């Protein structure tokens, strides 16, 4: 499994992973920025610039690993939110609006997620969606929304 599990050897809570990711990101940014020689600044981070050791190889890989793990957890949480919204009666139009896209694009993305979860179950035998879970997810997703999958733009008068 990629994410923080691969480097750390055990799952850690998402809050801990995000906190560590934030710490390493800030430290890397502070080490990379050159301290300006001109005017004084009163930013609370200025004392870090030029005084922080850059991340070593292991910390750099940990930063990458944490980023991948947190992004995957967020991606899964988005689709679990879609499941919850559909169970509560949300239309694909409303879900698409929350995601900043069309109903059809949201539905298509969710279909891909279901397929990914089935593949994950086939690989691991425990994570993802088994056949029963996949059928339930597809049933909950419902029929493909009608539409071309793009936002209609209104023509402005010339």
BAFI-3210 file (N, C-alpha, C; in Angstrom, 3 decimals, decimal comma, padded with zeros to 6 digits):
// residues 158
n [1|2|3|4|5|6|7|8|9|10|11|12|13|14|15|16|17|18|19|20|21|22|23|24|25|26|27|28|29|30|31|32|33|34|35|36|37|38|39|40|41|42|43|44|45|46|47|48|49|50|51|52|53|54|55|56|57|58|59|60|61|62|63|64|65|66|67|68|69|70|71|72|73|74|75|76|77|78|79|80|81|82|83|84|85|86|87|88|89|90|91|92|93|94|95|96|97|98|99|100|101|102|103|104|105|106|107|108|109|110|111|112|113|114|115|116|117|118|119|120|121|122|123|124|125|126|127|128|129|130|131|132|133|134|135|136|137|138|139|140|141|142|143|144|145|146|147|148|149|150|151|152|153|154|155|156|157|158]
n.u [000,846|000,558|001,353|001,437|001,799|003,688|006,306|006,350|005,501|003,159|-000,294|-001,248|-003,179|-005,219|-005,175|-002,736|-001,024|-001,546|-000,713|002,039|002,766|002,232|004,108|006,599|006,392|006,315|008,791|010,498|009,871|010,697|013,426|014,167|013,859|015,556|016,965|016,037|018,217|017,531|015,112|013,862|011,695|008,594|007,426|006,336|007,570|010,001|012,258|012,895|013,846|016,662|017,832|017,025|017,545|017,752|015,466|016,427|017,242|015,561|013,543|012,539|011,477|009,574|007,909|006,895|005,621|003,716|002,157|001,056|-000,424|-002,258|-003,602|-004,852|-006,539|-008,201|-009,380|-010,806|-012,521|-014,018|-015,557|-016,907|-018,416|-020,027|-021,458|-022,874|-024,351|-025,953|-027,395|-028,867|-030,531|-029,623|-029,384|-027,621|-027,093|-026,932|-024,767|-022,782|-022,670|-021,608|-019,092|-018,160|-018,631|-020,297|-023,348|-023,111|-020,312|-019,565|-020,910|-019,645|-017,011|-017,441|-018,220|-015,777|-014,333|-015,674|-014,998|-012,211|-012,190|-013,170|-011,091|-009,069|-009,991|-009,785|-007,022|-006,140|-007,903|-009,218|-009,375|-011,224|-014,020|-016,039|-017,836|-020,558|-020,606|-019,879|-022,054|-024,069|-023,069|-023,167|-025,925|-026,816|-025,635|-027,145|-028,875|-027,185|-026,754|-028,653|-027,295|-024,633|-022,280|-020,945|-020,802|-023,406|-023,032|-024,210|-024,995|-023,634|-025,087|-024,199]
n.v [-001,186|002,168|005,449|006,671|004,266|002,599|003,631|003,974|001,592|000,986|001,807|005,152|007,594|009,797|012,500|012,753|012,104|014,245|016,396|015,843|015,897|018,594|019,815|018,864|019,915|022,706|023,031|022,271|024,254|026,559|026,094|026,245|028,855|031,837|034,107|037,447|040,239|042,824|045,041|044,840|042,287|041,395|038,962|035,901|033,659|034,407|034,111|031,493|031,194|030,412|029,287|026,779|023,358|021,678|019,134|015,764|012,823|010,654|012,044|013,573|011,594|010,643|012,879|012,888|010,357|010,679|012,713|011,355|009,367|010,890|012,276|010,143|009,212|011,450|011,473|009,031|009,704|011,718|010,245|008,556|010,473|011,142|008,733|008,903|011,232|010,441|008,343|009,892|011,111|012,993|014,578|013,948|016,327|018,149|017,053|017,277|020,075|020,694|019,564|021,190|020,694|019,020|017,062|014,668|014,383|014,124|011,740|009,953|010,043|008,912|006,361|005,427|005,394|003,366|001,183|001,186|000,516|-002,087|-003,329|-002,945|-004,573|-007,048|-007,246|-007,134|-008,587|-007,713|-004,879|-002,180|-002,780|-005,615|-008,016|-007,844|-005,372|-003,707|-004,000|-002,905|-000,270|000,545|000,383|002,335|004,584|004,862|005,509|006,674|010,132|012,311|014,111|015,998|016,156|018,510|021,960|024,045|026,979|030,256|032,309|035,433|038,574|040,163]
n.w [000,000|-000,858|000,379|003,744|004,982|003,692|004,188|006,956|008,000|009,336|009,632|010,232|012,004|010,016|010,727|012,056|009,946|008,163|009,723|010,012|007,307|006,734|008,455|007,391|004,795|005,274|006,511|004,424|002,555|003,957|004,152|001,529|000,707|000,138|002,423|002,370|001,900|002,138|003,391|006,821|008,130|009,638|009,732|011,117|010,176|009,158|010,752|010,370|007,770|005,908|008,111|008,528|008,208|005,113|003,933|004,411|002,427|003,288|004,683|002,589|000,938|002,717|002,862|000,226|000,238|002,290|001,128|-001,085|000,251|001,825|-000,208|-001,517|000,514|000,767|-001,769|-001,694|000,415|-000,765|-002,582|-000,853|000,342|-001,829|-002,033|000,434|-000,015|-002,191|-000,964|000,764|-000,966|-002,847|-006,011|-009,119|-010,340|-008,217|-006,820|-008,777|-008,908|-006,375|-006,715|-008,665|-011,343|-014,092|-013,920|-015,362|-015,670|-012,986|-012,345|-014,142|-013,120|-010,629|-011,358|-012,388|-009,997|-008,606|-010,238|-009,809|-007,104|-007,189|-008,600|-006,713|-004,637|-005,913|-006,082|-003,395|-001,800|000,420|000,764|-000,783|-003,016|-002,914|-004,996|-004,193|-002,840|-004,962|-006,727|-005,125|-004,921|-007,603|-008,034|-006,240|-007,401|-009,677|-012,810|-015,748|-015,973|-018,080|-020,741|-022,259|-020,925|-020,623|-019,683|-020,578|-022,381|-022,406|-025,124|-025,688|-026,533|-029,603]
ca.u [000,000|001,297|000,920|002,316|001,992|004,875|007,531|006,276|005,251|001,862|-001,215|-001,350|-004,404|-005,136|-004,811|-001,293|-000,373|-001,667|000,138|003,431|002,894|002,301|005,390|007,684|006,218|006,732|010,233|011,129|009,697|011,534|014,830|014,405|013,741|016,715|016,638|016,355|019,155|017,006|014,300|013,478|010,328|008,057|006,709|006,742|008,384|011,280|013,370|013,220|014,497|018,111|018,294|016,446|018,226|016,891|015,073|017,346|016,610|014,458|012,448|011,956|010,625|008,433|007,022|006,226|004,768|002,577|001,316|000,305|-001,394|-003,316|-004,400|-005,715|-007,595|-009,138|-010,102|-011,793|-013,518|-014,914|-016,519|-017,776|-019,367|-020,993|-022,346|-023,749|-025,281|-026,931|-028,292|-029,747|-031,441|-029,071|-029,341|-026,297|-026,933|-026,450|-023,422|-021,908|-022,497|-020,665|-017,771|-017,782|-018,670|-021,647|-023,880|-022,553|-018,897|-019,523|-021,335|-018,564|-015,914|-017,826|-018,161|-014,359|-013,939|-016,224|-014,139|-010,934|-012,400|-013,286|-009,723|-008,343|-010,419|-009,206|-005,590|-005,852|-008,816|-009,847|-009,666|-012,022|-015,391|-016,252|-018,920|-021,795|-020,430|-019,873|-023,441|-024,775|-022,588|-023,714|-027,359|-026,949|-025,257|-028,287|-028,698|-026,338|-027,532|-028,802|-026,512|-023,431|-021,114|-020,287|-021,659|-023,903|-022,733|-025,185|-024,372|-023,800|-025,474|-023,107]
ca.v [000,000|003,425|006,370|006,644|002,887|001,995|004,053|003,871|000,214|000,825|002,911|006,174|008,378|010,821|013,783|012,687|012,158|015,599|017,248|015,579|016,408|020,047|020,158|018,651|020,874|024,033|023,013|022,252|025,595|027,511|025,842|026,557|030,289|032,641|035,238|038,702|041,097|044,178|045,508|043,881|041,804|040,978|037,711|034,913|032,614|034,919|033,595|030,163|031,237|030,365|028,667|025,446|022,357|021,066|017,753|014,758|011,912|009,919|012,989|013,935|010,468|010,631|013,953|012,368|009,252|011,243|013,415|010,346|008,736|011,845|012,523|008,972|009,211|012,518|010,998|008,055|010,410|012,403|009,288|008,128|011,586|010,970|007,653|009,424|012,188|009,674|007,662|010,910|011,576|014,057|014,331|014,116|017,758|018,795|016,548|017,941|021,479|020,716|019,241|022,194|020,074|018,647|015,818|013,550|014,242|013,595|010,348|009,208|009,937|007,968|005,032|005,046|005,079|002,040|000,227|001,149|-000,200|-003,507|-003,775|-002,986|-005,784|-008,191|-007,289|-007,304|-009,530|-007,130|-003,459|-001,909|-003,295|-006,947|-008,028|-007,361|-003,937|-003,027|-003,969|-001,911|001,059|000,860|000,618|003,633|005,623|005,047|005,614|007,750|011,361|012,755|015,312|015,831|016,158|019,803|023,038|024,854|028,403|031,087|033,205|036,850|039,321|040,911]
ca.w [000,000|-000,893|001,420|004,909|005,427|003,091|004,865|008,404|008,374|009,991|009,378|011,268|011,788|008,970|011,339|012,288|008,642|007,632|010,549|009,628|005,942|006,833|009,071|006,432|003,694|005,741|006,731|003,112|001,965|004,692|003,830|000,125|000,465|000,540|003,282|001,680|002,629|002,206|004,524|007,862|008,047|010,928|009,548|012,115|009,553|008,688|011,548|009,884|006,463|005,944|009,344|008,615|007,399|004,093|004,204|003,893|001,477|003,926|004,953|001,290|000,534|003,634|002,401|-000,964|000,649|003,025|000,163|-001,845|001,149|002,183|-001,419|-001,742|001,535|000,412|-002,952|-001,221|001,231|-001,699|-003,133|000,246|000,459|-002,919|-001,576|001,487|-000,633|-002,973|-000,012|001,345|-002,007|-003,687|-007,452|-009,698|-010,619|-006,975|-006,555|-009,755|-008,509|-005,247|-007,253|-009,655|-012,659|-014,512|-013,367|-016,115|-015,328|-011,616|-012,419|-014,795|-012,165|-009,583|-011,972|-012,407|-008,625|-008,302|-010,942|-009,094|-005,850|-007,543|-008,914|-005,451|-003,930|-006,611|-005,752|-001,965|-001,158|001,612|000,563|-001,969|-003,069|-003,470|-005,982|-003,571|-002,612|-006,257|-007,225|-004,307|-005,302|-008,934|-007,862|-005,583|-008,363|-010,568|-014,258|-016,289|-016,195|-019,460|-021,018|-023,056|-020,074|-020,578|-019,232|-021,690|-022,248|-023,105|-026,089|-025,378|-027,743|-030,256]
c.u [000,880|000,705|001,853|002,583|003,320|006,154|007,495|005,984|003,929|000,995|-001,187|-002,612|-004,181|-004,711|-003,305|-000,538|-000,403|-000,776|001,604|003,710|003,055|003,647|006,536|007,604|006,700|008,241|010,976|011,031|010,605|013,006|015,161|014,425|014,994|016,244|016,998|017,264|018,633|016,188|014,005|012,011|009,892|007,221|007,230|007,595|009,757|012,457|013,778|014,047|016,012|018,667|017,793|017,219|017,265|016,543|016,135|016,563|015,411|013,270|011,771|011,029|009,401|007,415|006,219|005,213|003,526|001,622|000,453|-000,786|-002,553|-004,206|-005,340|-006,845|-008,640|-009,997|-011,175|-012,893|-014,510|-015,969|-017,397|-018,815|-020,427|-021,975|-023,354|-024,791|-026,351|-027,910|-029,294|-030,679|-030,915|-029,074|-027,897|-026,042|-026,379|-025,042|-022,423|-021,648|-021,511|-019,242|-017,289|-017,750|-020,119|-022,063|-023,233|-021,079|-018,737|-019,874|-020,240|-017,373|-016,212|-017,826|-016,715|-013,887|-014,441|-015,364|-012,786|-011,057|-012,546|-011,897|-008,890|-008,706|-009,819|-007,720|-005,327|-006,702|-009,494|-010,210|-010,500|-013,416|-015,395|-017,434|-020,215|-021,721|-020,461|-021,278|-024,251|-024,367|-023,139|-025,210|-027,604|-026,622|-026,386|-027,891|-027,809|-027,200|-027,570|-027,971|-025,266|-022,165|-020,357|-021,305|-022,099|-023,600|-023,771|-024,434|-024,656|-024,176|-024,301|-023,403]
c.v [001,233|004,360|006,213|005,229|002,317|002,375|003,792|002,454|-000,036|002,024|003,880|006,976|009,491|012,169|013,835|012,798|013,570|016,564|017,074|016,090|017,921|020,490|020,010|019,625|022,264|024,086|023,032|023,625|026,616|027,331|026,271|028,055|030,998|033,810|036,533|039,565|042,517|044,387|044,439|043,481|041,341|039,716|036,682|033,809|033,108|034,385|032,185|030,184|031,289|029,701|027,236|024,514|021,831|019,633|016,810|013,811|011,192|010,835|013,420|012,835|010,350|011,697|013,495|011,295|009,745|011,965|012,460|009,727|009,642|012,124|011,361|008,906|010,277|012,107|009,985|008,728|011,158|011,437|008,668|009,223|011,529|009,858|008,179|010,376|011,463|008,939|008,634|011,521|012,684|013,640|014,479|015,576|018,481|018,342|017,201|019,392|021,598|020,468|020,260|021,647|019,752|017,336|014,612|013,323|013,677|012,113|009,479|009,011|008,928|006,537|004,531|004,657|003,684|000,963|000,082|000,352|-001,700|-004,074|-003,890|-004,235|-007,032|-008,353|-007,675|-008,367|-008,979|-005,661|-003,289|-002,485|-004,706|-006,874|-007,459|-005,850|-003,145|-002,915|-002,937|-000,491|001,479|001,145|002,002|004,780|005,893|005,147|006,800|008,989|011,726|014,014|014,971|015,853|017,466|020,857|023,848|026,322|029,199|032,055|034,644|037,602|040,140|042,392]
c.w [000,000|000,145|002,599|005,403|004,929|003,831|006,359|008,881|009,067|009,643|010,548|010,993|010,771|009,546|011,592|010,971|008,062|008,413|010,168|008,219|005,952|007,407|008,074|005,265|004,085|005,943|005,403|002,446|002,639|004,348|002,411|-000,169|000,968|001,379|002,552|002,547|002,783|003,461|005,578|007,701|009,427|010,822|010,555|011,519|009,126|009,487|011,105|008,605|006,625|007,186|009,488|007,692|006,334|004,481|003,654|002,974|002,091|004,220|003,658|000,788|001,438|003,234|001,184|-000,597|001,388|002,080|-000,642|-000,973|001,505|000,972|-001,700|-000,732|001,221|-000,788|-002,551|-000,406|000,341|-002,215|-002,060|000,528|-000,629|-002,558|-000,558|000,903|-001,447|-002,053|000,579|000,293|-002,901|-005,153|-007,939|-010,066|-009,385|-006,637|-007,506|-009,385|-007,347|-005,745|-008,280|-011,063|-013,027|-013,841|-014,052|-015,784|-013,919|-011,610|-013,037|-013,858|-011,072|-010,112|-012,024|-011,012|-008,232|-008,974|-010,243|-007,795|-006,083|-007,842|-007,633|-004,659|-004,579|-006,278|-004,302|-001,290|000,078|001,439|-000,697|-001,859|-003,647|-004,431|-005,416|-003,356|-003,908|-006,826|-006,442|-004,699|-006,661|-008,857|-007,251|-006,534|-009,346|-012,031|-014,613|-016,521|-017,678|-019,636|-021,787|-022,216|-020,079|-020,148|-020,449|-021,411|-023,011|-024,006|-025,691|-026,646|-028,276|-030,337]
res [x|x|x|x|x|x|x|x|x|x|x|x|x|x|x|x|x|x|x|x|x|x|x|x|x|x|x|x|x|x|x|x|x|x|x|x|x|x|x|x|x|x|x|x|x|x|x|x|x|x|x|x|x|x|x|x|x|x|x|x|x|x|x|x|x|x|x|x|x|x|x|x|x|x|x|x|x|x|x|x|x|x|x|x|x|x|x|x|x|x|x|x|x|x|x|x|x|x|x|x|x|x|x|x|x|x|x|x|x|x|x|x|x|x|x|x|x|x|x|x|x|x|x|x|x|x|x|x|x|x|x|x|x|x|x|x|x|x|x|x|x|x|x|x|x|x|x|x|x|x|x|x|x|x|x|x|x|x]
***
